[in-house]
Amino acid sequence: MHARELVYETALRGAVPLLRVVSPFHAKLARGVAGRRSAVTVFSSWASSSRDLARPLVWVHAPSVGEGLMAQAIIGALRESAPEVQVAFTHFSPSAERLASRVGADVAGYLPWDVTGEVRRVLGALQPTAIAFVRTEIWPVLVREAKGRGVALALVNAVLSEGSSRLGAGSRYLLGPGYARLDAVGAVAEPDARRFSLLGVAPERVRVTGDARFDQVWARVRALGDEEERMRNPLLRRLRDETVVTVVAGSTWPADEERLVPAFARARREEALRLVVAPHEPDATHLTGLERRLDAAGLTHARLAEVEAGTGPLPEVVVVDRVGVLADLYAIGELAYVGGGFHSAGLHSVVEPAALGVPVLFGPRHGNAREANELAWAGGGSIIRDARELSEALVSLARNVDARSEAGALARRFVHSRLGGATANAALVLELLEGRTPSA
């Protein structure tokens, strides 16, 4: 064990009791603490009844929902190529709880605390042949203990941006030994692949595999069916209105709404438009603040729950008051605005509306999302710098049906051109299984 790994585990051991103390005062943290408390039991119980040691097992870990969706696509490709493989799935964030049961794994649950005792118990129960971390994070103790058991280790669908905190001195000090132990890295693009050497990964262990997110989104869009099938969905049927151009704004933050609301109000004075806005965190505080902003702009509005329960005319703005419906809502949009581009956390995914053939508008802070810039270059998206530009773009695209249709077609073509990442990442994992037996 490296001295730096001892520092990391000592710090984590000290943090866990504190997290347990404060968790009752934070609902999301409380769910995470409770989930990790039972993690060892969940996987041990499944293994005692269902683990077949004659079959390889791949343990797939994803931090949260976005990475979990990528994992879902990779697991699907893995199942298609090697149906004999058993799969365990773990996640870190409570946000991924609802998704966990749908990723296609044989067993799913929270990642245990990254401390030696708990990690060893889960490894001993699952006896994985390989562990595939998705997108960004690896866990030092899990990596160290798995490597000692001869488990193959991979980071798949991986990104490493130029400004990533993982390239900072502190992160490299703590995580360097873990990255150096990886047997393979499948990066989404060449620039990401080159940077992994800075974390101690041998260059010959890194390849470009593409981004499985495109495959996952494409599969979801295909599942929605054609226009006739989509209109069988009561929610989409209720919101469809061919007398206006519907703008769906997804994953918005107050910084987005500060520009979006006045821009929409101004544009609506010139063209027939309706806004469906889905805040990233639709809690009471955010929804109330957004509604006050809409009132100040003189826009009529109602929450989605109220709209669904009624049959009357739709308001100028529909405020989405729950999570889990945004991907479907983009299907009724003729224009999309994706939030986060005016927020320090960065831009949210532009892939969902693009895959549906909807032109995408987004703010200037999109350095965390390479695909957004690529979408703009492909002609399927536009970068908006302020409320004036946003208003002008809404009016122009609402007014020009041909331009809107062309941009939508280019957006869809862009997503289609990026398919194949799920299969490539699954192939990388399967290569690691060759000649290996489950860990003991």
Secondary structure, DSSP 8 states (H G I E B T S, - for coil): --HHHHHHHHHHHHHHHHHHHHGGG-HHHHHHHHHHHTHHHHHHHHHHHH--TTS-EEEEEESSHHHHHHHHHHHHHHHHH-TT-EEEEEESSGGGHHHHTTS--SEEEE---SSHHHHHHHHHHH--SEEEEESS---HHHHHHHHHTT-EEEEEEE---TT-GGGSHHHHHHHHHHHHT-SEEEESSHHHHHHGGGGT--GGGEEE---HHHHHHHHHHHHH-SHHHHTTSHHHHHH--TTSEEEEEEEE-HHHHHHHHHHHHHHHTTS-EEEEEEESS--HHHHHHHHHHHHHTT--EEEHHHHHH--S---SEEE--SSS-HHHHGGG-SEEEES-TTSTT-----HHHHHTT--EEE-S--TT-HHHHHHHHHTSEEE--SHHHHHHHHHHHHH-HHHHHHHHHHHHHHHHHTTTHHHHHHHHHHHHHTT-----
